[in-house]
């Protein structure tokens, strides 16, 4: 274990991969590992990228990673793909993308998938980011598919959150509700060679003008064509300027505090459930009670009371 | 309380609304309510509808609800919008949609939003569906924005899951990863007057041909133009035929069991955390520890150990 920790802190990709698997699986090993690496975190810039499926997030992330790599940085990419709980799709996707990005010790890419019913994906993702940070990756990009609650939470833990849109969501930009607007520090209109860019931009500007940000930051709107590597430098400049802004801003502390509180709560929730289920027979009893609920012989609230007693 | 329960079981919309607020807030009242209504559930057909933002889910849900209403059914709609944790957007949206659907005791619409950090959105949504079921709504439609983990779980608790796509996701249909494919019992290509319908359909068929369903169901692909009410009858027929199929299928029991297990686990997780935080001083101590974590003076795993002791 202490050998693994040393290698992670030295930035060895294989050990980083093993460490991330460990936090995905959870348990005591993961806790020991995270305690050991925690003090070495806080140096990386963590960039969260979210947006609807089909917005071209993966291409954008790959090109942004290449941009940083070409500038001499080490880049970690964590893809959160909670929609694939059963399939090996995530792993296959990583291999395809690694082929694009080049097998290179300066770029590390990893998909996180949920393991079984116990959740913990958000916690594992945040831990994976911390491992990459401790391993000396100076930019860590967290890419989330979808705009669900967990994804929003994960993106909020980043230093800077990028929301990706595409033209032609025109009528439906309302679907990108206020919440996602509130988390975006930088907005990207990708596929900017498509029709309707101007309209999407106008609508986005109108929506942003209604938003109240406690830090008074005015989120820039960047146009990109990720497949042609266009606009990537603008994006990287916008990210850097938000990071600079945050550093000189009081609300940065509030944000860090809120993130820590959320992270602690997630961890606590997971741990409490794991502790309960590890007691003799509780897991089996849960299955029996679930069967009774399925047959409408028992309601779930009474079942919970029995399990807690 | 027993008056509220009687009115809910009699199907009074205002009492249903109050009951749903109660389960959103959680706590002992909610538990008492759910225990009381649980035995009256199981009659409604629960239809989960998910897909990317911009796919036109709301229009589709509204038109499907009108279709059922015109057929003499009582319809409940629960919209899960986890991306708007802070804004009043959800409530405003309900009012606009109620104006479209008509203020009518046979159509009930309610948006669920996450309340604070303690989560419980999935649990509250499933409870709201059970309340509508017990109140005699024969069709309950659960609409989720996005494709996050919670949304997938929520849609899985439905009797039939509908995944909505739009043409022009062409290159990016891969983004609708295998996981979302696995949960779809019926697929809809909405906005079917747009270019690229055939291509989207072919790609979807190709993807579906790779999927392994334990129940051997072959998910139909329905084309709709929700804004013009086109294809809504086809959709309703596809939903009905899957419900019939399920009824005669052994795997239905496995599904019900898995749903019950998930629901019980969610409830347990929420309850364990609430119990811990309700102890004297624990909430405050959690805030203090979060501040220490934010300052890198403490790692979250050690903080959890302190709180659990």
Interface residues (C-beta under 8 A of the other chain):
Chain A: X31 X34 X35 X38 X39 X41 X42 X52 X53 X54 X55 X56 X57 X58 X81 X82 X83 X84 X85 X86 X87 X89 X90 X114 X117 X118 X119 X121 X145 X146 X147 X148 X149 X150 X151 X152 X168 X169 X172 X173 X175 X176 X177 X178 X179 X180 X182 X253 X256 X257 X259 X260 X261 X262 X263 X264 X265 X267 X268 X269 X270 X271 X272 X273 X275 X276 X286 X287 X289 X290 X291 X293 X294 X296 X299 X300 X301 X302 X303 X304 X305 X307 X308
Chain B: X31 X34 X35 X38 X39 X41 X42 X52 X53 X54 X55 X56 X57 X58 X81 X82 X83 X84 X85 X86 X87 X89 X90 X114 X117 X118 X119 X121 X145 X146 X147 X148 X149 X150 X151 X152 X168 X169 X172 X173 X175 X176 X177 X178 X179 X180 X182 X253 X256 X257 X259 X260 X261 X262 X263 X264 X265 X267 X268 X269 X271 X272 X273 X275 X276 X286 X287 X289 X290 X291 X293 X294 X296 X299 X300 X301 X302 X303 X304 X307 X308
